[in-house]
């Protein structure tokens, strides 16, 4: 008799363990909810001081960009023109995009070359791509369809008639796209004496990326 009672009690106990409380079920009712609190990855958090993280996905927020005070954007002391808001249409390569100015007088489908950085070249005709050129291009192409602000250095146009600019998605430290390219290893430092406003910080970014062995610094030895 004791043996029978023990088996019955064991079966009831097993039922209590394996039948979850309905309140702990997922919304779909298909299994137990994860009651643990996962760590929030740094790549999902926007810091208003630091701006976007330099790992993981870019945190592109068009409304945040539209709400910016352009007077707060980084630019040269004697910038060649005021900041302009643009829609990004296409990434030509890692350091060049095609944009339309929103409500301004910039030429339609304007080519914009990023000041201070140089990404590896992509394939041109029969000339093969440089190491990490396609990767840098694909990273920049992820900006297509988003709004950004262009701010400027002392010189606005290069010898190829492209607009020279800093590309900004916020006023945080890492919200200028040049910082993202350099820190993630999609570009090298590339400055000129007439557009060197942020050369020191760009150089620091490149040194960190090289030290961390990321992007082209790892792939293109």
C-alpha positions in Angstrom: 0.0 0.0 0.0 2.8 2.4 0.9 4.5 1.6 -2.4 1.2 2.5 -4.3 0.8 5.8 -2.3 4.5 6.7 -3.1 3.9 6.2 -6.8 0.7 8.3 -6.8 2.5 11.2 -4.9 5.4 11.1 -7.3 3.1 11.3 -10.3 1.3 14.3 -8.8 4.6 16.0 -8.0 5.8 15.4 -11.5 2.6 17.0 -12.9 3.2 20.1 -10.8 6.8 20.5 -12.1 6.0 19.9 -15.8 2.8 21.8 -16.1 3.7 25.5 -16.1 1.7 28.3 -14.5 -0.5 29.9 -17.3 0.8 33.3 -16.1 4.3 32.3 -17.0 3.4 31.3 -20.6 4.5 33.3 -23.6 1.8 35.5 -25.3 1.5 32.9 -28.0 0.8 30.2 -25.4 3.4 27.9 -27.0 5.9 27.6 -24.1 7.4 29.0 -21.0 8.3 32.7 -21.0 12.0 33.5 -20.4 11.8 34.9 -16.8 15.5 36.0 -16.8 16.5 39.5 -17.6 18.9 39.5 -20.5 21.8 41.9 -20.7 21.0 44.7 -23.1 23.8 44.7 -25.8 25.6 48.0 -26.1 24.8 48.0 -29.8 21.1 48.6 -29.0 21.5 51.6 -26.8 21.7 55.2 -28.0 23.8 57.5 -25.7 22.9 61.2 -26.1 26.5 62.1 -25.2 28.5 59.5 -27.0 25.9 59.0 -29.8 25.7 55.8 -31.7 27.8 52.8 -30.5 30.8 51.9 -32.7 30.0 48.2 -32.7 26.8 46.4 -33.9 24.1 48.0 -35.9 24.0 51.7 -36.6 21.1 53.3 -34.7 19.6 55.4 -37.5 16.6 57.5 -36.3 15.2 59.9 -38.9 13.1 61.8 -36.4 16.1 62.4 -34.1 18.0 63.7 -37.1 15.1 66.0 -38.2 14.8 67.4 -34.7 18.5 68.4 -34.5 19.6 72.0 -34.0 22.0 72.4 -36.9 23.9 75.0 -34.9 25.0 72.2 -32.6 26.6 70.1 -35.4 30.4 69.9 -35.6 31.8 72.0 -38.4 34.8 74.1 -39.2 35.0 77.5 -37.6 34.9 79.2 -41.0 32.7 76.6 -42.7 32.2 77.2 -46.4 28.4 76.9 -45.9 25.8 76.3 -43.2 24.6 72.7 -42.5 22.0 71.2 -44.8 19.7 68.3 -44.2 19.7 65.6 -46.9 18.1 62.3 -47.9 20.6 59.7 -48.7 19.9 57.9 -51.9 22.8 55.6 -52.5 26.3 54.6 -51.4 28.8 54.8 -54.2 31.5 53.4 -52.1 32.6 53.6 -48.5 33.4 57.3 -48.5 31.0 58.7 -51.1 27.2 58.9 -51.2 24.5 60.4 -53.5 22.0 62.7 -51.7 19.1 65.1 -52.3 19.0 68.2 -50.1 15.7 68.5 -48.3 14.3 72.0 -49.0 17.5 73.5 -50.2 19.3 74.4 -53.4 21.8 71.6 -53.7 21.9 69.9 -57.1 19.7 66.8 -57.3 21.6 63.6 -56.8 24.6 65.4 -55.5 27.7 63.3 -54.9 29.1 63.9 -51.4 32.6 62.9 -50.5 33.3 62.5 -46.7 36.0 64.8 -45.4 39.0 63.2 -43.6 38.6 59.5 -44.5 39.5 57.2 -47.4 37.8 53.9 -47.9 39.3 51.1 -50.1 38.2 51.3 -53.7 35.5 49.2 -55.3 35.7 47.6 -58.7 35.9 50.1 -61.6 35.6 48.6 -65.0 38.3 46.0 -65.3 40.2 47.4 -62.2 39.6 45.0 -59.3 38.4 46.2 -56.0 40.9 46.9 -53.2 40.9 44.7 -50.1 37.8 45.5 -48.0 36.4 47.9 -50.6 33.1 45.9 -51.1 32.7 45.6 -47.3 33.1 49.4 -46.8 30.7 50.1 -49.7 28.1 47.8 -48.3 28.3 49.4 -44.9 27.7 52.8 -46.3 24.9 51.6 -48.6 23.0 50.8 -45.4 22.4 54.5 -45.0 20.2 54.7 -48.1 16.7 56.0 -47.4 17.7 57.8 -44.2 17.9 61.4 -43.4 21.2 63.0 -42.3 22.8 66.4 -41.9 25.8 67.6 -43.8 28.2 70.0 -42.1 31.2 71.5 -43.7 34.9 72.3 -43.5 36.7 75.3 -45.0 36.5 73.9 -48.6 33.1 72.7 -50.0 34.1 71.1 -53.4 36.9 68.8 -54.5 38.7 68.6 -57.9 36.1 66.2 -59.1 33.3 68.7 -58.3 32.0 66.6 -55.4 30.6 68.2 -52.3 33.0 67.7 -49.4 31.2 67.3 -46.0 30.9 65.7 -42.6 27.9 63.4 -42.4 26.0 63.6 -39.1 23.2 61.5 -37.5 23.2 63.4 -34.2 25.4 65.6 -32.1 26.9 62.8 -30.0 30.6 62.1 -30.2 30.2 59.1 -32.5 27.3 60.4 -34.6 29.5 61.8 -37.3 29.8 59.0 -39.9 33.5 59.5 -40.3 34.0 58.3 -36.8 32.0 55.2 -37.5 34.0 54.4 -40.7 37.3 54.8 -38.9 36.5 53.0 -35.7 35.0 50.1 -37.4 37.9 49.8 -39.8 36.1 50.7 -43.0 38.4 53.6 -43.8 41.8 55.1 -43.2 42.7 58.6 -42.2 42.8 61.0 -45.2 43.1 64.8 -44.5 44.2 67.9 -46.3 45.5 71.1 -44.9 42.4 73.1 -46.1 39.9 70.6 -44.5 41.6 69.3 -41.3 39.2 70.5 -38.6 38.8 67.1 -37.0 42.1 65.5 -38.1 43.3 64.9 -34.5 40.2 63.0 -33.5 40.1 61.1 -36.8 43.7 60.1 -36.3 42.8 58.8 -32.8 39.9 56.7 -34.2 42.2 55.2 -36.8 44.8 54.3 -34.2 42.2 52.6 -32.0 40.9 50.6 -35.0 44.4 49.5 -35.9 45.2 48.6 -32.4 42.0 46.6 -32.0 42.7 44.9 -35.4 39.2 45.5 -36.8 37.9 45.7 -40.4 40.6 46.4 -43.0 43.3 46.3 -40.4 42.6 42.6 -39.9 41.6 41.7 -43.4 44.2 43.6 -45.4 47.6 42.7 -44.0 
